Amino acid sequence: MPDQEQWPVVDTPLATVQWTAADRMEVRFKPRETFTVQGIQEMMLARQKLGEAGPHRVLMVMPDYVEFDMAMITTDHYTAVPQPNTLAVAWVTQNERNATFTRLYLGYFPPPFPSEVFLHEADGRAWLGWEH
């Protein structure tokens, strides 16, 4: 893993993916972007590439309002773009609408690692075992 000053960041049309510590990756989705198959796959490819550096836990943070393309919700993204070094993912959805869509998706396509949905970033960080 590179030094803190060299932690990689990848910007995709849908999200920014970056290392934030030796075993932590954060994905911050951009506001006013629709979650599409292509957008999610680009983000997943960025996670996969950065994730080659070693085992890590991921904090996924959505903006307050998200548009979900129905094709995206019916695609198994973890089979399409495996994440072999991901240990756990906390989804921070900001509201119940986003949480409902996220839980629905995870119910149909459970990832091969622990995953939970939270309304608040502090709760997601706590679940992942991060102090801040």
N, C-alpha and C positions, 0 to 999 in steps of 0.2 A: 504494500500500500504506500503511495506517495506521501510526502510530508504534507502537513495541513495547508501550506501555501500553494501546493501543487495538486490539491484534490480536484479531480476532474469534474467538469460540468458539461452536460450536453443539453442544448436547447432544441426542442422539437416544436412543431407548430402547435401542439396541444399542451405541452408541459416542459418544465425544466427538471432535469434529472441530475442529481449531484451527490457526491459523497459529502458527509458532514462530520464524520469521525472514522476511525479505523474500521469499525464494523457497522456503520450507519449510512444509509442512503435515504435521501428525501426526494419525493416527486411532488412538485407543486404545479397543479393544473392551472392553466390560464383562464381568466374570466372571459365570458362571451364566446367560448369555443364549444362546438358540438362534439360530444364523444362519438366518434365514428370508428369503424373497423380500422381504417388506414391510420387514423390518429393514435389509436391505442396500440396498434402494431409498431408504429414508429417509436412510441414511448417505451414499449416492451423491448424492442431491439436495443435502445439506448441503455435500459436497465441491464439487459443481458451482457452487452459489451462491457459496461462499467463493472458489472458483477463478477467478471472474470478475475478481478483482483482478490477475491476471497469471500468467505462466508459473511453475511450481513443481514441486518433487519431493516425493513423499509417503512417509512412513514409516508403515506399517500394523502395529500391535502387537496381537497376540492374547493373551488370557490363557492360562494353562497348559492348561486343558481347555475345549474348545468342542464344543457339539452342532451338527451340520450337518443341517438339513432337506434332504432329497433334492431337493425342488423348487427350492431355492436353488442347488444345485450344477448343475442342468440349465437354468439361465436365464442368458442372455448379458446381464449387467448393464451392461456398457460400451456396448452398442448401445441398451439401454433408457434409460440416463442417461449420455450422452456427457460426457467430461471433456476438452474441447479444449485447456485450458491445462496439463494434466498432462504433464510431461516424462519422468518415471520413477517407479516405485513399488517400494519394498522391503517385502516381507512378512516380518515377524518372527513366527514361529510357536511358538516356545518348546519344541517337541518334534517328533519324527518323525511322530507320528500327524497332527497339524495340518499339518505340511509335506506329507505325502502327499496329503491332501485338497486343499490349496491348489495343489500342482503338477498334480494331476489336473484341477482346475477350469481352471487357466491353460492346460493342454494342449488342452482342448476349446474354450475361449474365449480365445485369446490377445489381450491388450489391444493397442491401437494405439500403444504406447510400450514402452520397455524395462521389464522387470519381473523381479525375482528373489526367491527364497525363502531365508530365513536362519533359523537356530535362535536366534541371539543378536542383540540390539539393536545392539551395537557393530559387528557385521559388516554389518548393514543400513545403518547410518549411514556406515560407511566406503565401502561400494559407492555410496551416493548422493553421496559427496564431502563429507560433513559431519564437521567435527572432533570434535564432541561432541553 
